[in-house]
Amino acid sequence: MRELRIDGTLILAVDHGYGNIKTANTVFSNGFVERDTEPVMSTDYLYYGGKYYVLDQGHKNYTKDKVMDNVFYILTVAAIAKELYLRNARCEKIHLAVGVPLK
């Protein structure tokens, strides 16, 4: 697994695609289901802000402006968590490299 660091800070690239969220080491659907209780049948979820977000559930429709709601924020946090998990890291100082909107 290749890492890019600048002054000890981990650089993570996240591509917020129309169908998938992509990082250097992961690809997952940009859909999720929000739940109040811990999922029983899935281990691929994010617990954030008192809610459980079960990943890879469905597909978010095309949206021109990805900052109008918290959907892509949650997906970005999930992408960061997946990358840190693969690195067996609990906490890192990171810089995000993300795409810019077409608009």
TAURUR-V781043 format. One line per field, one symbol per residue. phi: phi as a letter, one per 40 degrees, with the letter a starting at -180 (. if undefined). burial: b if it has 24 or more other ideal C-beta (glycine too) atoms within 12 Angstrom, else e. Layout:
phi->???
burial->???
This chain:
phi->.cbbbbfgcccbcbbcccbbcbbcbaaaccbabcbcbccccbbbabbaggbbbccfbgaccdbcbcbcacdccccccccccccccccfbcaacbbcbbcbccc
burial->eeeeeeeeebebbbbbeeeebbbeebebbbbbbbeeeeeeeeeebbeeeeebbbbbbeebeeeeebeeeebbbbbbbbbbbbbbeeeeeeeeebeeebeeeee
